Amino acid sequence: MIEFKNISKFYTQNGQTIPALDQINLTIPAGSIFGIIGYSGAGKSTLVRLINLLERPSEGQVIVNQKDMTALSAKDLRTERTHIGMIFQHFNLLQTKTVAENIEMPLLLLGVDKAKRQARLEELLDFIDLKHKRNAFPDELSGGQKQRVGIARALANHPKILLCDEATSALDPQTTKSVLDLLKKINEEQGITIVIVTHEMDVIERICDQVAVMEAGKVIEHGPTVQIFSHPQHPTTKTFIQTVFQQQLPRKILDNLQHKGIDTIYRLQFLGKSAHQPVIQTVIREFDIDFNILFSNMTEINGTVIGQMFVQILGSVDVVAQAVDYMKKHDVLISQAENE
């Protein structure tokens, strides 16, 4: 488990104190895939670099696996860092070393004997499916292959935590999917805690169990990814989600409805189990009402389906109220959307 307790970080520039992180309290559960998202300058990369103390906080504690990283001696800190792997946006491979040599490097620096290094190298080359590239140099690899080598290097010493700082932002969509699938596999098969820093909401959507949204050095919202997607509170969070999952009626549809004088619109949300049940069909049959579906969409958040509909419910006031109550009892989240 990773805990940030009352964390602040300040920089001094031209005699002025500039806050990079401001009183952050956050817990990252062991074994989770945790996303940290924010715009450029939000402080997300600074925050993740506190975990292995590449950056030191000005105030507060960083607790990793029950150890206060800020209180460790230099020797103990070096030991703890061997349990934390890190991958980067631009790969940071040694250009004059082969794939095999890049992957082996952390073990070589730790003084691991050659036989053990070779055994671990073979495991990792097989895991990232790059045995055929073992003697290639970085400039002979594609972006996706370079990042796979970076991942293998980060895994060389069997870390408990893997930090990913914008690890997919330099990759095309298909390669991004491949790298995210590999990270998901690492988490599921090895139980490694993965912390992902990104500005891309689709990365969060694909693999993160939980997410923290940052702005101006603060965590403005955090929680399970499904919860954040279905009930975003902060305007910045809503803006991020809107990039991958339309949460409001399109402007053209809304203008058309207002022109027709239709002012009562319901937003229905279906999460998980309710997304797979014929609730609407049952309501139409049981209550003898009609639905005018104005807009609908669906997405999958790390294996959980979220769907929504914007509808006009046609029927008497009493019957519509009964139908709404029935849907709520069957795990459909309902709100009036006339002002959305």
C-alpha positions in Angstrom: 0.0 0.0 0.0 1.1 3.6 -0.8 0.0 6.5 1.4 0.5 10.2 0.9 0.0 12.0 4.2 -0.3 15.8 4.2 2.0 16.1 1.2 3.1 19.5 0.0 5.9 20.3 -2.5 7.3 23.8 -3.1 9.8 25.1 -5.6 11.6 28.4 -5.4 11.8 30.5 -8.6 13.1 34.0 -8.9 12.8 34.4 -5.1 9.2 33.3 -5.1 7.8 30.1 -3.6 5.7 28.1 -6.0 3.5 25.3 -4.8 3.6 22.1 -6.9 1.6 19.9 -4.5 -0.8 21.2 -1.9 -1.8 19.1 1.2 -2.4 15.8 -0.6 -3.8 12.9 1.3 -4.3 9.8 -0.8 -4.1 6.0 -0.4 -3.2 3.6 -3.2 -4.3 0.0 -2.3 -1.8 -2.8 -2.7 -2.4 -4.9 -5.9 -4.5 -2.2 -7.6 -4.0 -0.4 -10.9 -4.3 3.2 -9.8 -4.6 6.1 -12.3 -3.5 9.7 -11.7 -4.9 12.0 -14.3 -4.7 15.8 -14.9 -3.7 18.4 -17.4 -0.1 19.5 -17.9 1.2 21.2 -14.7 -1.4 19.6 -12.4 1.4 18.0 -10.4 0.7 14.4 -11.3 4.3 13.5 -12.3 5.7 15.2 -9.3 3.4 13.2 -7.1 4.3 9.8 -8.6 8.0 10.6 -8.3 7.6 11.0 -4.6 6.9 7.3 -4.3 10.5 6.3 -5.0 11.7 9.7 -3.7 13.1 10.9 -7.0 11.4 14.0 -5.7 11.3 14.7 -1.9 8.2 16.4 -0.4 8.6 19.7 1.3 6.1 18.6 3.9 4.4 15.3 4.8 5.1 11.6 4.6 5.2 9.1 1.8 4.5 5.6 3.3 5.3 2.7 1.0 4.6 -0.8 2.4 4.4 0.6 5.9 7.8 2.4 5.6 8.2 6.1 5.7 10.4 6.7 2.6 11.3 10.2 3.8 12.8 8.9 7.0 15.0 6.2 5.5 18.8 6.4 5.5 20.5 6.6 2.1 21.3 2.9 2.2 17.8 1.8 3.2 16.3 4.1 0.5 18.5 2.4 -2.1 17.2 -1.0 -0.9 13.5 0.1 -1.0 14.0 1.6 -4.5 14.9 -1.9 -5.8 11.3 -2.9 -5.1 9.9 -0.1 -7.3 10.1 -0.3 -11.1 9.5 2.7 -13.4 8.7 3.2 -17.0 8.8 6.5 -18.9 7.1 8.3 -21.8 10.3 8.3 -23.9 11.5 4.9 -22.8 14.9 6.0 -21.5 16.7 3.0 -23.0 20.5 3.0 -23.4 21.1 3.6 -27.1 24.4 1.8 -27.2 23.1 -1.3 -25.5 21.1 -4.2 -27.0 17.7 -5.2 -25.8 19.2 -7.9 -23.7 21.7 -5.6 -22.2 19.1 -2.9 -21.4 16.9 -5.5 -19.6 19.8 -6.9 -17.7 21.2 -3.6 -16.6 19.4 -3.3 -13.2 20.5 -6.7 -12.2 24.1 -6.0 -13.3 24.1 -2.9 -11.2 22.9 -4.9 -8.2 25.6 -7.4 -8.6 23.4 -10.4 -9.5 25.5 -13.2 -10.8 25.5 -14.0 -14.5 23.6 -17.3 -14.3 20.7 -15.6 -12.5 20.8 -12.6 -14.8 20.6 -14.8 -17.8 17.7 -16.9 -16.4 15.7 -13.7 -15.6 16.5 -12.3 -19.0 15.0 -15.3 -20.7 11.9 -15.1 -18.6 11.4 -11.5 -19.4 12.1 -11.7 -23.2 9.6 -14.5 -23.3 7.0 -12.5 -21.3 7.3 -9.4 -23.6 7.5 -11.6 -26.7 10.8 -10.1 -28.0 13.2 -13.0 -27.9 13.8 -12.4 -31.6 15.0 -8.9 -30.8 17.4 -9.7 -28.0 20.5 -8.5 -30.0 18.7 -5.4 -31.5 19.5 -1.9 -30.5 16.8 0.6 -29.5 16.9 2.5 -32.8 16.0 -0.7 -34.6 12.8 -1.1 -32.5 9.3 0.4 -32.9 7.8 2.6 -30.2 5.8 -0.3 -28.8 8.8 -2.6 -28.7 10.9 0.0 -27.0 8.2 0.4 -24.3 8.0 -3.4 -23.9 11.8 -3.4 -23.3 11.3 -0.6 -20.8 8.7 -2.6 -19.0 10.9 -5.7 -18.9 13.8 -3.7 -17.5 11.4 -2.3 -14.8 10.4 -5.9 -13.9 13.9 -7.3 -13.8 14.3 -7.2 -10.0 10.8 -8.5 -9.2 9.4 -5.2 -8.0 6.3 -4.8 -5.8 5.3 -1.5 -7.4 5.5 -0.3 -11.0 5.3 3.4 -11.8 4.2 4.5 -15.3 4.8 8.1 -16.1 2.9 8.9 -19.3 4.0 5.5 -20.6 1.6 5.4 -23.6 1.4 9.1 -24.6 4.1 8.7 -27.3 2.4 5.6 -28.8 -0.3 5.2 -31.5 -3.7 3.9 -30.4 -3.2 0.2 -31.3 0.2 0.1 -29.7 -1.2 1.8 -26.6 -3.8 -0.9 -26.3 -1.1 -3.6 -26.6 1.0 -1.9 -23.8 -2.0 -1.5 -21.6 -3.0 -5.1 -22.1 0.5 -6.1 -21.0 0.3 -3.9 -17.9 -3.0 -5.5 -17.0 -1.5 -9.0 -17.4 1.4 -8.0 -15.1 -1.0 -6.8 -12.5 -3.3 -9.9 -12.7 -0.5 -12.5 -12.9 2.1 -11.0 -10.6 0.0 -8.9 -8.2 2.2 -5.8 -8.7 0.7 -2.5 -7.7 0.7 -0.3 -10.8 0.5 3.5 -10.6 -0.3 5.2 -14.0 0.2 8.9 -14.6 -1.7 10.1 -17.7 -3.6 12.9 -19.3 -5.6 10.4 -21.5 -8.9 9.4 -20.0 -9.2 6.3 -22.3 -6.1 4.9 -20.4 -8.0 5.2 -17.1 -11.1 3.7 -18.7 -9.3 0.7 -20.0 -7.4 -0.7 -17.0 -7.6 1.4 -13.8 -9.4 0.1 -10.7 -9.3 3.6 -9.1 -8.4 7.1 -10.2 -7.4 10.4 -8.7 -8.0 13.6 -10.6 -5.5 16.4 -10.1 -5.6 20.1 -10.7 -3.2 22.9 -9.6 -1.4 20.6 -7.2 -4.5 19.2 -5.5 -6.4 16.0 -5.7 -9.9 17.3 -6.6 -11.6 13.9 -6.8 -10.7 10.3 -6.3 -12.4 6.9 -6.0 -13.3 3.7 -7.9 -13.1 4.4 -11.6 -16.7 3.2 -12.2 -17.9 5.6 -9.5 -16.0 8.5 -10.9 -17.3 7.8 -14.4 -20.9 7.4 -13.3 -21.0 10.3 -10.7 -18.3 12.9 -11.6 -18.5 15.8 -9.2 -15.8 18.3 -10.2 -16.1 20.2 -13.6 -12.6 19.1 -14.5 -13.5 15.5 -14.0 -16.6 15.9 -16.1 -14.5 17.5 -18.9 -12.1 14.5 -18.9 -14.9 12.0 -18.9 -16.7 13.8 -21.7 -13.6 13.0 -24.0 -14.4 9.3 -23.9 -18.1 9.1 -22.8 -20.7 11.6 -23.7 -22.5 12.5 -20.5 -24.8 15.2 -21.7 -27.3 15.6 -24.5 -25.7 16.8 -27.7 -26.4 20.5 -28.1 -28.3 20.0 -31.4 -30.7 17.5 -29.8 -31.2 19.8 -26.8 -32.0 22.8 -29.0 -34.5 20.8 -31.0 -36.3 19.6 -27.9 -36.5 23.1 -26.5 -37.9 24.3 -29.8 -40.6 21.6 -29.5 -41.4 22.6 -26.0 -40.3 19.3 -24.5 -38.9 20.1 -21.0 -39.0 16.9 -19.0 -36.2 14.6 -20.0 -34.9 11.7 -17.9 -31.4 10.5 -17.8 -31.2 6.7 -17.1 -27.9 5.1 -16.1 -27.2 1.4 -16.1 -24.2 0.0 -14.2 -22.9 -3.5 -14.3 -25.7 -6.0 -13.9 -28.5 -3.6 -14.7 -26.9 -2.8 -18.1 -27.5 -6.4 -19.1 -31.2 -6.6 -18.0 -34.2 -5.7 -20.2 -35.5 -3.1 -17.7 -36.9 -0.7 -20.3 -38.8 -3.5 -22.1 -40.3 -4.7 -18.8 -41.4 -1.2 -17.8 -43.1 -0.6 -21.2 -44.9 -3.9 -20.8 -45.9 -3.7 -17.1 -46.9 0.0 -17.0 -48.2 0.5 -20.5 -46.1 3.5 -21.2 -43.8 4.6 -24.1 -40.3 5.8 -24.2 -39.0 8.3 -26.7 -35.2 7.5 -26.7 -33.4 10.8 -27.5 -29.8 9.7 -27.1 -28.0 6.7 -25.8 -24.5 5.3 -25.4 -22.5 2.7 -23.6 -18.9 2.1 -22.6 -16.9 -0.4 -20.6 -14.8 0.7 -17.6 -12.2 -1.9 -16.7 -14.7 -4.8 -17.4 -17.8 -3.0 -16.0 -20.4 -1.9 -18.5 -21.9 1.6 -18.1 -24.8 2.6 -20.2 -27.1 5.6 -20.3 -30.2 6.9 -22.1 -31.8 10.3 -22.3 -35.5 9.6 -22.7 -38.9 11.2 -22.7 -41.4 9.0 -20.8 -44.9 9.2 -22.3 -47.8 8.4 -20.0 -49.9 9.9 -17.1 -48.1 11.6 -14.3 -49.0 8.8 -11.8 -48.0 6.0 -14.0 -44.7 7.6 -15.0 -43.9 8.1 -11.3 -44.6 4.4 -10.7 -42.4 3.4 -13.6 -39.6 5.6 -12.4 -39.8 4.1 -8.9 -39.7 0.6 -10.4 -36.6 1.3 -12.4 -34.9 2.8 -9.3 -35.6 -0.4 -7.4 -34.0 -2.4 -10.2 -30.7 -0.5 -9.9 -31.3 2.1 -12.7 -30.0 5.5 -11.7 -32.5 8.2 -12.8 -32.4 11.9 -12.8 -34.2 14.7 -14.6 -31.9 16.0 -17.3 -33.7 19.1 -18.5 -30.9 21.4 -17.3 -28.0 19.3 -18.6 
